[in-house]
Amino acid sequence: MKDKVNEMLVATANDPVEEVSLINSLSRLGVSYHFQAEIEVQLKHIVKSQCNLGGDNHYDLYTSSLLFRVLRQHGYKMSCSNFNKFKDSNGKFNEILTSNVKGMLSLYEATHLRLHGEDILEEALTFSKAHLIKSLTENSSPHLAKQIINALELPLHKSMPRLEALKFISFYEQDESRNETLLLFAKLDFNRVQLLHQQELSHLSSWWKDLDLPSKLPYIRDRVIEAYFWAVAVYFEPYYSRARLMFCKITMLLTVVDDTYDSYGTLEELRLFTDAIQRWDISALDNLPDYMKIVYSFVLNFFDEIHNDLTEEERSYRVSYTKDMMKEMFTAYLVEAQWSIQNYVPPLDEYFRTAVVTAGMFAYTASIFLGMGEEITEKNNAFEWLLSRPRILSATYDIARLKNDMTSHKVSAIAI
């Protein structure tokens, strides 16, 4: 069946609109990972051969928005100036467009890939959102109304691929233009991948149960399912199975350590633990209180296991990078613990220098890379790139830190 879908992809090669439409369906149905190489070849060909994709062309609102979104989503430079053709003589988006609800939905989804300074897409977002909300009170089809509600709640660009696939399969099933072969392939593939995810979660639950840490350390959060859900959000594909398991286990490890710093340890105990982590030596165990010996042993034993697994594949260098980022994060945990215990409110710049580290994003990203396959090599060393603190990651992590703080503040306010 996969071969039949691949034949469909090849058959669209002479029609860029049909080609991009199929690629969009493959992506939203959650099966595009089977055809990554073919999709990239076809998109490159489209961009090279169709020089007017982002400029003057005869495409309608739906098609223009679809082409813009899919190509920009795959990293191609697409000008938003093409949307000017949908404005009236007063420089406003033409009201006649509102009768094309499918086109408005396509425009709305496209606007979420806007960049800073793209004012026309800001206008398009306001315009499309207002009219989509209005369309729900009118006689739009129930099938389309469900898609609109879903998009307004969580736009495609901000959604989790697995959840999006589950929703879109049901939407696609009601689409009169659906391809039955593609629909069946998507359903079978979703169930196959879901079964693998269930097996992985079963393994993780048994691993966590055998450790029995919640009974030994009653202050820690028990969040295996949440951690695994996060791992699936990062990479759901079957060939990342080992990477998911490693990432989820490290997430649980970091949760244990984070809760120790945040909720339980005294300042003196936390200093001892931080010193022990910097040494990363089993002999440091003797200086720790009993409960911290459990935490420290868990950390060292886990990384020893990972190191042994990766040594067989000559990938053990990854462990050293990850450990160094853990050491940096735990040191920053101690700084925040000192602030809290001493009731110290740092200036914003001082706060950010520490808080971005304690958010764990650099350590978590290293953990994501840890169990991956040939995508990560010593030659194209992603860990060195991570250590260079690239601006795109730093900016992303700043946003993540602020979002985390905003959510924590809301939760604390509710608790009070």
Contacts in CASP RR format, 6 or more apart in sequence:
PFRMAT RR
TARGET T0000
AUTHOR 0000-0000-0000
METHOD contacts of the structure
MODEL  1
MKDKVNEMLVATANDPVEEVSLINSLSRLGVSYHFQAEIEVQLKHIVKSQ
CNLGGDNHYDLYTSSLLFRVLRQHGYKMSCSNFNKFKDSNGKFNEILTSN
VKGMLSLYEATHLRLHGEDILEEALTFSKAHLIKSLTENSSPHLAKQIIN
ALELPLHKSMPRLEALKFISFYEQDESRNETLLLFAKLDFNRVQLLHQQE
LSHLSSWWKDLDLPSKLPYIRDRVIEAYFWAVAVYFEPYYSRARLMFCKI
TMLLTVVDDTYDSYGTLEELRLFTDAIQRWDISALDNLPDYMKIVYSFVL
NFFDEIHNDLTEEERSYRVSYTKDMMKEMFTAYLVEAQWSIQNYVPPLDE
YFRTAVVTAGMFAYTASIFLGMGEEITEKNNAFEWLLSRPRILSATYDIA
RLKNDMTSHKVSAIAI
1 181 0 8 1.000
1 184 0 8 1.000
1 185 0 8 1.000
1 188 0 8 1.000
2 34 0 8 1.000
2 185 0 8 1.000
4 181 0 8 1.000
4 185 0 8 1.000
5 26 0 8 1.000
5 31 0 8 1.000
5 34 0 8 1.000
5 35 0 8 1.000
5 181 0 8 1.000
5 182 0 8 1.000
5 185 0 8 1.000
6 34 0 8 1.000
6 35 0 8 1.000
6 38 0 8 1.000
8 22 0 8 1.000
8 179 0 8 1.000
8 181 0 8 1.000
8 182 0 8 1.000
9 19 0 8 1.000
9 22 0 8 1.000
9 23 0 8 1.000
9 26 0 8 1.000
9 35 0 8 1.000
9 38 0 8 1.000
9 39 0 8 1.000
9 42 0 8 1.000
10 38 0 8 1.000
12 18 0 8 1.000
12 19 0 8 1.000
12 22 0 8 1.000
12 42 0 8 1.000
13 19 0 8 1.000
13 42 0 8 1.000
13 45 0 8 1.000
16 46 0 8 1.000
16 49 0 8 1.000
16 50 0 8 1.000
16 53 0 8 1.000
16 67 0 8 1.000
17 59 0 8 1.000
17 63 0 8 1.000
17 66 0 8 1.000
17 67 0 8 1.000
19 42 0 8 1.000
19 46 0 8 1.000
20 43 0 8 1.000
20 46 0 8 1.000
20 66 0 8 1.000
20 67 0 8 1.000
20 70 0 8 1.000
20 71 0 8 1.000
21 66 0 8 1.000
23 32 0 8 1.000
23 39 0 8 1.000
23 42 0 8 1.000
23 43 0 8 1.000
23 70 0 8 1.000
24 66 0 8 1.000
24 69 0 8 1.000
24 70 0 8 1.000
25 172 0 8 1.000
25 179 0 8 1.000
25 182 0 8 1.000
26 32 0 8 1.000
26 35 0 8 1.000
26 39 0 8 1.000
26 182 0 8 1.000
27 70 0 8 1.000
28 156 0 8 1.000
28 164 0 8 1.000
28 165 0 8 1.000
28 168 0 8 1.000
28 172 0 8 1.000
29 165 0 8 1.000
29 168 0 8 1.000
29 169 0 8 1.000
29 172 0 8 1.000
29 182 0 8 1.000
29 183 0 8 1.000
29 186 0 8 1.000
30 161 0 8 1.000
30 162 0 8 1.000
30 164 0 8 1.000
30 165 0 8 1.000
30 168 0 8 1.000
30 186 0 8 1.000
30 189 0 8 1.000
30 190 0 8 1.000
31 165 0 8 1.000
31 185 0 8 1.000
31 186 0 8 1.000
31 189 0 8 1.000
32 39 0 8 1.000
33 237 0 8 1.000
34 189 0 8 1.000
39 74 0 8 1.000
40 74 0 8 1.000
43 70 0 8 1.000
43 71 0 8 1.000
43 74 0 8 1.000
43 76 0 8 1.000
46 53 0 8 1.000
46 71 0 8 1.000
47 53 0 8 1.000
47 71 0 8 1.000
47 76 0 8 1.000
53 67 0 8 1.000
53 71 0 8 1.000
53 78 0 8 1.000
54 67 0 8 1.000
54 68 0 8 1.000
54 78 0 8 1.000
54 79 0 8 1.000
54 81 0 8 1.000
54 82 0 8 1.000
55 79 0 8 1.000
55 81 0 8 1.000
55 82 0 8 1.000
56 82 0 8 1.000
56 85 0 8 1.000
57 64 0 8 1.000
57 82 0 8 1.000
59 67 0 8 1.000
60 100 0 8 1.000
60 103 0 8 1.000
61 86 0 8 1.000
61 97 0 8 1.000
61 100 0 8 1.000
61 103 0 8 1.000
61 104 0 8 1.000
61 106 0 8 1.000
61 107 0 8 1.000
62 100 0 8 1.000
62 102 0 8 1.000
62 103 0 8 1.000
62 106 0 8 1.000
63 106 0 8 1.000
64 82 0 8 1.000
64 83 0 8 1.000
64 86 0 8 1.000
65 103 0 8 1.000
65 106 0 8 1.000
65 107 0 8 1.000
65 109 0 8 1.000
65 110 0 8 1.000
66 106 0 8 1.000
66 110 0 8 1.000
67 78 0 8 1.000
68 78 0 8 1.000
68 80 0 8 1.000
68 82 0 8 1.000
68 83 0 8 1.000
68 110 0 8 1.000
68 113 0 8 1.000
69 106 0 8 1.000
69 109 0 8 1.000
69 110 0 8 1.000
69 113 0 8 1.000
69 156 0 8 1.000
69 157 0 8 1.000
71 78 0 8 1.000
72 78 0 8 1.000
72 113 0 8 1.000
73 113 0 8 1.000
73 157 0 8 1.000
80 114 0 8 1.000
80 118 0 8 1.000
80 120 0 8 1.000
80 121 0 8 1.000
81 120 0 8 1.000
83 107 0 8 1.000
83 120 0 8 1.000
83 121 0 8 1.000
83 124 0 8 1.000
84 120 0 8 1.000
86 93 0 8 1.000
86 94 0 8 1.000
86 97 0 8 1.000
87 93 0 8 1.000
87 94 0 8 1.000
88 94 0 8 1.000
88 95 0 8 1.000
93 123 0 8 1.000
93 124 0 8 1.000
93 127 0 8 1.000
97 103 0 8 1.000
97 104 0 8 1.000
97 107 0 8 1.000
98 104 0 8 1.000
98 131 0 8 1.000
98 134 0 8 1.000
98 135 0 8 1.000
101 132 0 8 1.000
101 135 0 8 1.000
101 140 0 8 1.000
101 144 0 8 1.000
101 148 0 8 1.000
102 144 0 8 1.000
104 128 0 8 1.000
104 131 0 8 1.000
104 132 0 8 1.000
104 135 0 8 1.000
105 128 0 8 1.000
105 132 0 8 1.000
105 144 0 8 1.000
105 147 0 8 1.000
105 148 0 8 1.000
105 151 0 8 1.000
107 124 0 8 1.000
107 127 0 8 1.000
107 128 0 8 1.000
108 124 0 8 1.000
108 125 0 8 1.000
108 128 0 8 1.000
108 129 0 8 1.000
108 132 0 8 1.000
108 151 0 8 1.000
108 155 0 8 1.000
109 151 0 8 1.000
109 155 0 8 1.000
109 156 0 8 1.000
109 157 0 8 1.000
110 121 0 8 1.000
110 124 0 8 1.000
111 121 0 8 1.000
111 122 0 8 1.000
111 124 0 8 1.000
111 125 0 8 1.000
111 128 0 8 1.000
112 125 0 8 1.000
112 155 0 8 1.000
112 156 0 8 1.000
112 157 0 8 1.000
112 158 0 8 1.000
113 157 0 8 1.000
114 121 0 8 1.000
114 122 0 8 1.000
114 125 0 8 1.000
129 152 0 8 1.000
132 148 0 8 1.000
132 151 0 8 1.000
132 152 0 8 1.000
133 152 0 8 1.000
135 145 0 8 1.000
135 148 0 8 1.000
136 145 0 8 1.000
136 148 0 8 1.000
136 149 0 8 1.000
140 148 0 8 1.000
143 171 0 8 1.000
143 174 0 8 1.000
143 175 0 8 1.000
146 171 0 8 1.000
147 171 0 8 1.000
150 167 0 8 1.000
150 171 0 8 1.000
156 164 0 8 1.000
160 232 0 8 1.000
160 233 0 8 1.000
161 233 0 8 1.000
161 236 0 8 1.000
162 232 0 8 1.000
162 233 0 8 1.000
162 236 0 8 1.000
165 186 0 8 1.000
165 190 0 8 1.000
166 190 0 8 1.000
169 183 0 8 1.000
169 186 0 8 1.000
169 187 0 8 1.000
169 190 0 8 1.000
172 178 0 8 1.000
172 182 0 8 1.000
172 183 0 8 1.000
172 186 0 8 1.000
173 183 0 8 1.000
192 238 0 8 1.000
193 236 0 8 1.000
193 237 0 8 1.000
193 238 0 8 1.000
196 238 0 8 1.000
196 241 0 8 1.000
197 228 0 8 1.000
197 232 0 8 1.000
197 236 0 8 1.000
200 228 0 8 1.000
200 241 0 8 1.000
200 244 0 8 1.000
200 245 0 8 1.000
201 224 0 8 1.000
201 225 0 8 1.000
201 228 0 8 1.000
203 245 0 8 1.000
204 224 0 8 1.000
204 227 0 8 1.000
204 228 0 8 1.000
204 245 0 8 1.000
204 248 0 8 1.000
204 249 0 8 1.000
205 224 0 8 1.000
207 249 0 8 1.000
208 222 0 8 1.000
208 224 0 8 1.000
208 252 0 8 1.000
211 298 0 8 1.000
213 220 0 8 1.000
213 256 0 8 1.000
213 294 0 8 1.000
213 298 0 8 1.000
214 220 0 8 1.000
214 222 0 8 1.000
216 291 0 8 1.000
216 294 0 8 1.000
217 256 0 8 1.000
217 259 0 8 1.000
217 260 0 8 1.000
217 264 0 8 1.000
217 291 0 8 1.000
217 294 0 8 1.000
217 295 0 8 1.000
219 259 0 8 1.000
219 260 0 8 1.000
219 263 0 8 1.000
219 264 0 8 1.000
220 255 0 8 1.000
220 256 0 8 1.000
220 259 0 8 1.000
220 260 0 8 1.000
221 255 0 8 1.000
221 259 0 8 1.000
223 252 0 8 1.000
223 255 0 8 1.000
224 248 0 8 1.000
224 252 0 8 1.000
227 248 0 8 1.000
227 251 0 8 1.000
227 252 0 8 1.000
227 255 0 8 1.000
228 244 0 8 1.000
228 248 0 8 1.000
230 248 0 8 1.000
230 251 0 8 1.000
231 244 0 8 1.000
231 245 0 8 1.000
231 247 0 8 1.000
231 248 0 8 1.000
231 251 0 8 1.000
232 244 0 8 1.000
234 244 0 8 1.000
234 247 0 8 1.000
234 368 0 8 1.000
235 243 0 8 1.000
235 244 0 8 1.000
235 368 0 8 1.000
240 372 0 8 1.000
242 371 0 8 1.000
243 368 0 8 1.000
243 370 0 8 1.000
243 371 0 8 1.000
243 372 0 8 1.000
243 373 0 8 1.000
246 306 0 8 1.000
246 367 0 8 1.000
246 370 0 8 1.000
246 371 0 8 1.000
247 364 0 8 1.000
247 367 0 8 1.000
247 368 0 8 1.000
247 370 0 8 1.000
247 371 0 8 1.000
249 302 0 8 1.000
250 302 0 8 1.000
250 322 0 8 1.000
250 364 0 8 1.000
250 367 0 8 1.000
250 370 0 8 1.000
251 364 0 8 1.000
251 367 0 8 1.000
253 298 0 8 1.000
253 299 0 8 1.000
253 302 0 8 1.000
254 326 0 8 1.000
254 329 0 8 1.000
254 360 0 8 1.000
254 363 0 8 1.000
254 364 0 8 1.000
256 295 0 8 1.000
256 298 0 8 1.000
257 295 0 8 1.000
257 299 0 8 1.000
257 330 0 8 1.000
257 333 0 8 1.000
258 333 0 8 1.000
260 270 0 8 1.000
260 273 0 8 1.000
260 292 0 8 1.000
260 295 0 8 1.000
261 270 0 8 1.000
261 330 0 8 1.000
261 333 0 8 1.000
261 334 0 8 1.000
261 336 0 8 1.000
261 337 0 8 1.000
262 333 0 8 1.000
262 337 0 8 1.000
264 291 0 8 1.000
265 292 0 8 1.000
265 337 0 8 1.000
267 337 0 8 1.000
267 338 0 8 1.000
267 341 0 8 1.000
269 288 0 8 1.000
269 289 0 8 1.000
269 292 0 8 1.000
270 333 0 8 1.000
270 334 0 8 1.000
270 337 0 8 1.000
271 334 0 8 1.000
272 287 0 8 1.000
272 288 0 8 1.000
272 289 0 8 1.000
272 292 0 8 1.000
273 288 0 8 1.000
273 292 0 8 1.000
273 295 0 8 1.000
273 296 0 8 1.000
273 330 0 8 1.000
274 330 0 8 1.000
274 331 0 8 1.000
274 333 0 8 1.000
274 334 0 8 1.000
275 284 0 8 1.000
275 287 0 8 1.000
276 284 0 8 1.000
276 285 0 8 1.000
276 287 0 8 1.000
276 288 0 8 1.000
276 292 0 8 1.000
276 296 0 8 1.000
277 296 0 8 1.000
277 299 0 8 1.000
277 326 0 8 1.000
277 327 0 8 1.000
277 330 0 8 1.000
277 331 0 8 1.000
278 327 0 8 1.000
278 331 0 8 1.000
280 300 0 8 1.000
280 323 0 8 1.000
280 327 0 8 1.000
282 297 0 8 1.000
282 300 0 8 1.000
284 296 0 8 1.000
285 293 0 8 1.000
285 296 0 8 1.000
285 297 0 8 1.000
288 296 0 8 1.000
299 326 0 8 1.000
303 319 0 8 1.000
303 322 0 8 1.000
303 323 0 8 1.000
306 319 0 8 1.000
306 370 0 8 1.000
307 316 0 8 1.000
307 319 0 8 1.000
310 316 0 8 1.000
310 318 0 8 1.000
310 319 0 8 1.000
310 370 0 8 1.000
310 371 0 8 1.000
315 371 0 8 1.000
315 373 0 8 1.000
315 376 0 8 1.000
317 378 0 8 1.000
317 383 0 8 1.000
318 366 0 8 1.000
318 369 0 8 1.000
318 370 0 8 1.000
318 371 0 8 1.000
318 376 0 8 1.000
318 383 0 8 1.000
319 370 0 8 1.000
321 366 0 8 1.000
321 383 0 8 1.000
321 386 0 8 1.000
321 387 0 8 1.000
322 363 0 8 1.000
322 366 0 8 1.000
322 367 0 8 1.000
322 370 0 8 1.000
322 383 0 8 1.000
325 362 0 8 1.000
325 363 0 8 1.000
325 366 0 8 1.000
325 386 0 8 1.000
326 363 0 8 1.000
328 357 0 8 1.000
328 362 0 8 1.000
328 363 0 8 1.000
329 357 0 8 1.000
329 358 0 8 1.000
329 360 0 8 1.000
329 362 0 8 1.000
329 363 0 8 1.000
332 354 0 8 1.000
332 357 0 8 1.000
332 358 0 8 1.000
333 358 0 8 1.000
335 354 0 8 1.000
335 358 0 8 1.000
336 354 0 8 1.000
336 355 0 8 1.000
336 358 0 8 1.000
338 344 0 8 1.000
339 345 0 8 1.000
339 346 0 8 1.000
346 354 0 8 1.000
352 398 0 8 1.000
352 401 0 8 1.000
355 401 0 8 1.000
355 405 0 8 1.000
356 394 0 8 1.000
356 397 0 8 1.000
356 398 0 8 1.000
356 401 0 8 1.000
359 397 0 8 1.000
359 400 0 8 1.000
359 401 0 8 1.000
359 404 0 8 1.000
361 393 0 8 1.000
361 396 0 8 1.000
361 397 0 8 1.000
361 400 0 8 1.000
361 401 0 8 1.000
362 386 0 8 1.000
362 389 0 8 1.000
362 393 0 8 1.000
362 397 0 8 1.000
365 386 0 8 1.000
365 393 0 8 1.000
366 383 0 8 1.000
366 386 0 8 1.000
369 376 0 8 1.000
369 382 0 8 1.000
369 383 0 8 1.000
369 386 0 8 1.000
376 382 0 8 1.000
376 383 0 8 1.000
386 393 0 8 1.000
END
